[in-house]
Each structure stands twice: as structure tokens, then as C-alpha cells.
């Protein structure tokens, strides 16, 4: 929208030195804004705007956008249909075949009650939440420190370190399981919460994400803080991190959801039932020779609800963090 200098129309005296005038502004079509001020030549603020009705058609969707909308709706349906199938199957009575026609009156909550008891989800939620929050906190701290150093500090070997950080992203965690297990055993961390936290306390993706976002923040802001007497630590914690909220929330969601869905570490590094996580609880619902699909789908739904709610709360900042990361000002 392009605003051009408008023209003032005739004004009318409303008493007590207040005059009302109107101004026509060009935005592709005329918008009439009515101002109240001491005189029509120096307005204060608009009272309201009048848009000609004949020009409102310019705001209607174009026909060329219809195919895009259809494709997006089809994509959403492809993604949502399996989730709806999981949710519907979780209400099917035990022993019934979900592929056959089922009366809606037969749907029951018994699968959720049974899955909650068999999987001991209360303990599993506590352990998964504790581990996920701890890992997320460590990743945010380590990623902020390393990302800021790689984005702002100039030292020899900075690019080489960045390449090493990026190289860690292509190494599967499973290849490192034996040396990690030996280190944890040497430190007496097997069958402890530390075995679930320390292996992923630092993450190359988080370092790269925050490094890229820090580069989008103008250097002049840091220079102004330095002139006011702030040191590097104060600039990072009081200036850079508050401005990097979208990226921090994005990293939080990635780290938390990744740890919540992790089955490999609890399966390899722990054997105690009191350290059971949500994914181990789901695995316990799977029988050796047969599968009770309605029971398993109820467990999947129980395990999915917390992360879905978490994503819905932070989705705005998540999208903003992904969209603006890597764009230099």
C-alpha cells in the first residue's frame, strides 16, 4: 500500500476553536479520513476512515489462488487422516476389528483407563518431563554461548569450529552409543537420570540455529550497549537473548519434542522401572505375539496430547523463529 500526499477539503467550525476537516489519501483507491484538530491544516489523529464500497472488490481472493488452496487442503487432509484414524481406533472396544463397521454406541473410554494403568503413564510423564526440561535447558545454555561466540567473536579457527559443529549433524547418534555407554559407565551414570540427560546436553543444530539468528541482529545494538558500559556477558544475557526469543522458543520446541519422543537412550542406558519414560511405556503396551491396537492407539493419544498442546502454545514464535533465522539485516 502506497500513501501519497492528499488534499484537504473544506472544514467546518464546531465551536470552542475545534474544526473538523477531511483528507483524501490515495492507496490505489480513495480513503477519506476524518480528523479533529484545532485547525484543519494541522490534524491530531483520524477519527474514522471511509472506504468507497465500489472499491472493496479489490480485496477479494483471486481465482489464481484457488488451486493453491485446494492443494493445501489436500495436503492437510493427508496429514490429518492418519491422526483421526488413530484417535477413532482408540475408542474401539477391545477385540473388535477396526476395519469393520462399528456402531458409535460401542465406542468406549476403557482403552484409555487400561492403557493409563498398564503403562504407568503418571510416572512416565514425570520422568519424560524432567529429562526433556533438563536437556532443553542445557541445550539452550550451550547453544547460546557457542552460537554467540561463532556469530560475534573473531578468533582463529572460528570457521573450522563451525564446520565441525555442522559435521556432527550428519553423524547418527547410534554410531556413538558404545563410546557414550563406556563414558557413562566410567562416571557411574548408568541407570540414572544423568544417562538420559548428558548425552544430548549439547546439540549442533541448536548452536547453528542461534548462531544464524544472532547474525540477524544489528551490531549497532551491541555497540550501543558497550558504550553504556556493558561487557560481553551483559550484552549476551540482557540484549541478545531477549531479542532472540523466537529462536529460543524454536530451539525449546525442537529439543523438548525430540527428547519426549526418544526411545533409544532409555532403552539402552536404563533398566530400572522407576526410570521408565513415555516411549518405554508405549513399548510396554505392545505384546509379543499379538497387538491390541485400540489399547496401543489409546496410549499413543495419551503420549501425544502434551507435545501437541506445547506446540500450539508456541507455534507463533516457532514459525517466526524459523522464518527469520539466517536473514541478515
C-alpha positions, 0 to 999 in steps of 0.5 A: 500500500502506497500513501501519497500526499492528499488534499484537504477539503473544506472544514467546518467550525464546531465551536470552542476553536475545534474544526473538523476537516477531511483528507483524501489519501490515495492507496490505489483507491480513495480513503477519506479520513476524518480528523479533529484538530484545532485547525484543519491544516494541522490534524491530531489523529483520524477519527474514522476512515471511509472506504468507497464500497465500489472499491472493496472488490479489490480485496477479494481472493483471486481465482489464481489462488484457488488451486493453491488452496485446494492443494493445501487442503489436500495436503492437510487432509493427508496429514490429518487422516492418519491422526483421526484414524488413530484417535477413532481406533482408540475408542474401539472396544477391545477385540473388535476389528477396526476395519469393520463397521462399528456402531458409535454406541460401542465406542468406549473410554476403557482403552484409555483407563487400561492403557493409563494403568498398564503403562504407568503413564503418571510416572512416565510423564514425570520422568519424560518431563524432567529429562526433556526440561533438563536437556532443553535447558542445557541445550539452550545454555550451550547453544547460546554461548557457542552460537554467540561466540561463532556469530560475534567473536573473531578468533582463529579457527572460528570457521573450522569450529563451525564446520565441525559443529555442522559435521556432527549433524550428519553423524547418527547418534547410534554410531556413538552409543558404545563410546557414550555407554563406556563414558557413562559407565566410567562416571557411574551414570548408568541407570540414572537420570544423568544417562538420559540427560548428558548425552544430548546436553549439547546439540549442533543444530541448536548452536547453528540455529542461534548462531544464524539468528544472532547474525540477524541482529544489528551490531549497532545494538551491541555497540550501543550497549558497550558504550553504556558500559556493558561487557560481553556477558551483559550484552549476551544475557540482557540484549541478545537473548531477549531479542532472540526469543523466537529462536529460543522458543524454536530451539525449546520446541525442537529439543523438548519434542525430540527428547519426549519422543526418544526411545533409544537412550532409555532403552539402552542406558536404563533398566530400572522401572522407576526410570521408565519414560513415555516411549518405554511405556508405549513399548510396554503396551505392545505384546509379543505375539499379538497387538491390541491396537485400540489399547496401543492407539489409546496410549499413543493419544495419551503420549501425544496430547502434551507435545501437541498442546506445547506446540500450539502454545508456541507455534507463533514464535516457532514459525517466526523463529524459523522464518527469520533465522539466517536473514541478515539485516 
